[in-house]
Amino acid sequence: MVHYHYIVQGFDIYEKDGGLGDVCTIDVLADSEKEALQEASGLVKKKHYRIQSVVTHDPDIEEATQKTLMAVNGRV
């Protein structure tokens, strides 16, 4: 089953030049951006939150890739 890791940044300070201050990065498993932001805000208390990135994981593809790598390296 495909799942998503939302990398959320919680921060207290946003500088005019785009810099962030007092930042915490939170890796959340969620089904949507909204759910990820809610989960992150429940874990770490900051004034602001934003999605930094999203990583898609498909265990079936990862397992097949791992088996291929093991075969190539003679570990099967």
C-alpha positions as CSV (number, residue, x, y, z in Angstrom):
1,M,0.0,0.0,0.0
2,V,1.4,3.4,-1.0
3,H,1.8,5.9,1.9
4,Y,3.2,9.4,2.1
5,H,5.7,11.0,4.4
6,Y,5.0,14.7,4.7
7,I,8.0,16.7,5.9
8,V,6.5,19.6,7.8
9,Q,8.4,22.7,9.1
10,G,7.1,24.3,12.2
11,F,8.5,27.7,12.9
12,D,8.1,30.8,15.1
13,I,9.9,33.5,13.0
14,Y,9.5,34.3,9.3
15,E,12.1,36.9,8.1
16,K,11.5,39.3,5.3
17,D,14.3,37.7,3.3
18,G,12.5,34.3,3.5
19,G,14.5,32.9,6.3
20,L,12.9,31.0,9.1
21,G,13.7,31.2,12.8
22,D,13.2,28.6,15.6
23,V,12.5,25.9,13.2
24,C,11.5,22.2,13.9
25,T,11.2,19.7,11.1
26,I,8.6,17.0,11.6
27,D,8.2,13.8,9.5
28,V,4.6,12.8,9.5
29,L,2.8,9.8,7.9
30,A,-0.5,11.2,6.5
31,D,-3.1,10.8,3.7
32,S,-3.3,14.5,3.0
33,E,-1.5,17.9,3.5
34,K,-4.3,19.0,5.9
35,E,-3.9,15.8,8.0
36,A,-0.1,16.2,8.0
37,L,-0.3,19.8,9.2
38,Q,-2.8,18.9,11.9
39,E,-0.6,16.0,13.1
40,A,2.5,18.1,13.2
41,S,0.8,20.9,15.1
42,G,-0.3,18.4,17.7
43,L,3.3,17.2,18.1
44,V,5.3,20.4,18.2
45,K,3.9,23.8,19.3
46,K,5.0,26.6,16.8
47,K,3.3,29.7,15.5
48,H,3.4,28.6,11.8
49,Y,3.6,25.4,9.8
50,R,4.3,24.6,6.2
51,I,4.9,21.5,4.1
52,Q,8.6,21.3,3.1
53,S,8.3,18.1,0.9
54,V,6.4,14.9,0.4
55,V,7.9,11.5,-0.1
56,T,5.9,8.7,-1.6
57,H,6.6,5.1,-0.5
58,D,5.4,2.0,-2.3
59,P,6.5,-1.1,-0.3
60,D,5.9,-3.3,-3.3
61,I,8.3,-1.4,-5.5
62,E,10.8,-1.1,-2.6
63,E,10.7,-4.8,-2.0
64,A,11.2,-5.6,-5.7
65,T,14.1,-3.1,-5.9
66,Q,15.7,-4.7,-2.8
67,K,15.5,-8.2,-4.2
68,T,17.0,-7.0,-7.5
69,L,19.9,-5.3,-5.6
70,M,20.5,-8.4,-3.6
71,A,20.6,-10.6,-6.8
72,V,23.0,-8.2,-8.5
73,N,25.3,-8.3,-5.4
74,G,25.1,-12.1,-5.2
75,R,23.2,-12.2,-1.9
76,V,20.2,-14.3,-3.1
